């Protein structure tokens, strides 16, 4: 009977250890699943951040191109305006020369 009692205590001890091991294994599996889910979430966040960065960079390039184009248009417009103004001044100068030449001729006569 003492041997039976000793064996029963040993079986209970082994059952308790097994139960503890099973709980620890379940907790480890839970942690592993949570870690896996956390990594997946972090990868998703990183992918979104990368996509947003690329989008912002692309928009920035578009804005820079639009600004460069607008600057070029403004510059071309100023150049044309100056050319037209210069041409008008040249015509005005030519007209003054003609008037001056006539006055000189009239004075000589």
KAPE-V301486 format. One line per field, one symbol per residue. burial: b if it has 16 or more other C-alpha atoms within 10 Angstrom, else e. Layout:
burial: ???
This chain:
burial: eeeeeeeeeeeeeeeeeeeeeeeeeeeeeeeeeeeeeeeeeeeeeeeeeeeeeeeeeeeeeeeeeeeeeeeeeeeeeeeeeeeeeeeeeeeeeeeeeeeeeeeeeeeee
